[in-house]
Amino acid sequence: MSGAVRWRRAIVSVVLWWGGLSLSLWLLSRAAGQPTVPARCAASAVLLVAVGEAGDWLRRRWRAYRRSRSTRLPPA
């Protein structure tokens, strides 16, 4: 997979997560009877998506680090 395709797929994924989360937050607040503005729900969704993506990135880096440590030979 080329770099451009990988970036495009990542961007589309984040945008879809953001849109779905924004809509979910807005619907939940409407169902709870709270006054809401879609822009505020979208801003909250941006924060949640950013934290989630950062956590996923850290998880993948940590897993790669552990795998590289387990395949190294001990010093002789």
C-alpha positions in Angstrom: 0.0 0.0 0.0 1.4 3.4 -1.0 1.9 6.2 1.4 -0.8 8.3 -0.2 -3.4 5.6 0.1 -2.4 4.9 3.7 -2.8 8.6 4.6 -6.1 8.9 2.8 -7.5 5.8 4.6 -6.4 7.2 7.9 -8.0 10.6 7.3 -11.2 9.1 6.1 -11.3 6.8 9.2 -10.8 9.7 11.6 -13.4 11.9 9.9 -15.9 9.1 10.0 -15.2 8.5 13.7 -15.5 12.2 14.4 -18.8 12.5 12.5 -20.4 9.5 14.1 -19.2 10.5 17.6 -20.5 14.1 17.0 -23.9 12.8 16.0 -24.0 10.3 18.9 -23.2 13.1 21.4 -25.8 15.4 19.9 -28.5 12.7 20.0 -27.6 11.7 23.5 -27.9 15.2 24.8 -31.2 15.7 23.0 -32.5 12.5 24.5 -31.4 13.7 27.9 -33.3 16.9 27.4 -30.2 19.1 27.6 -29.9 22.2 25.5 -27.2 21.6 23.0 -25.4 23.1 20.0 -24.1 20.7 17.3 -20.8 22.8 17.2 -20.1 22.0 20.9 -20.8 18.3 20.3 -18.4 18.4 17.4 -15.7 20.1 19.5 -16.1 17.5 22.2 -15.9 14.7 19.6 -12.6 16.2 18.3 -11.1 15.9 21.8 -12.4 12.4 22.2 -11.1 11.3 18.8 -7.7 12.9 19.4 -7.3 11.2 22.7 -8.4 7.9 21.3 -6.1 8.1 18.3 -3.2 9.1 20.5 -3.9 6.1 22.8 -4.1 3.8 19.8 -0.8 5.1 18.5 0.9 4.6 21.9 -0.5 1.1 22.1 0.9 0.2 18.7 4.3 1.7 19.5 4.4 -0.1 22.9 3.6 -3.4 21.3 6.2 -3.0 18.6 8.8 -2.1 21.3 7.9 -5.2 23.3 8.2 -7.4 20.2 11.6 -5.9 19.3 12.8 -6.4 22.8 11.7 -10.1 22.9 13.4 -11.0 19.6 16.8 -9.6 20.6 19.4 -12.0 21.7 20.8 -11.5 25.2 24.3 -10.0 25.5 27.0 -12.7 25.5 
